[in-house]
């Protein structure tokens, strides 16, 4: 009986909804982990990074420098989150080159 009264209470429903959203956001947005051969675990950033790289390459290949510049920035940010310093530094250089090409295309150079 008390449970039914709580269900009809709008405040209780709102709190239940907020708790559910918090639970879902934690479960969904937490980086997944996968076991490696050596027994350690690593976040599954590799697939996300590769997707962003593929999108960059498609935009760059088709001469869409504004999208390529944005995608290069996204790849750089993903590598920063993945804590891959070597790849991050390489993509920072590629990002600067791509964004400079975009700026030149706007200036008509």
VENFEN-V447419 format. One record per residue. N is the residue number from 1. RES is the residue in one letter. OMEGA is omega in radians with two decimals (999 if undefined). Layout:
n = [N	N]
res = [RES	RES]
omega = [OMEGA	OMEGA]
This chain:
n = [1	2	3	4	5	6	7	8	9	10	11	12	13	14	15	16	17	18	19	20	21	22	23	24	25	26	27	28	29	30	31	32	33	34	35	36	37	38	39	40	41	42	43	44	45	46	47	48	49	50	51	52	53	54	55	56	57	58	59	60	61	62	63	64	65	66	67	68	69	70	71	72	73	74	75	76	77	78	79	80	81	82	83	84	85	86	87	88	89	90	91	92	93	94	95	96	97	98	99	100	101	102	103	104	105	106	107	108	109]
res = [X	X	X	X	X	X	X	X	X	X	X	X	X	X	X	X	X	X	X	X	X	X	X	X	X	X	X	X	X	X	X	X	X	X	X	X	X	X	X	X	X	X	X	X	X	X	X	X	X	X	X	X	X	X	X	X	X	X	X	X	X	X	X	X	X	X	X	X	X	X	X	X	X	X	X	X	X	X	X	X	X	X	X	X	X	X	X	X	X	X	X	X	X	X	X	X	X	X	X	X	X	X	X	X	X	X	X	X	X]
omega = [3.14	3.12	3.12	3.10	3.12	3.13	-3.13	3.13	-3.08	3.14	3.13	3.11	3.12	3.12	3.09	3.10	3.12	3.12	3.12	3.13	3.10	3.13	-3.13	-3.11	3.09	-3.11	-3.05	-2.99	3.07	-3.13	3.08	3.11	3.10	3.13	3.07	-3.11	-3.11	3.07	3.11	3.11	-3.13	3.10	-3.12	3.09	-3.00	-3.14	3.14	3.13	-3.13	3.08	3.13	3.10	3.11	3.12	3.08	-3.09	3.11	3.14	-3.10	-3.12	-3.12	3.06	3.13	-3.00	3.13	3.12	3.11	3.10	3.13	3.14	3.10	3.09	3.11	3.12	3.14	3.14	3.12	3.11	3.06	3.12	3.12	3.13	3.09	-2.98	-3.12	3.13	3.11	-3.13	3.11	-3.14	3.05	3.11	3.13	3.10	-3.14	3.13	-3.11	-3.12	3.06	3.07	3.09	3.14	3.11	-3.14	3.09	-3.13	3.13	-3.13	999]
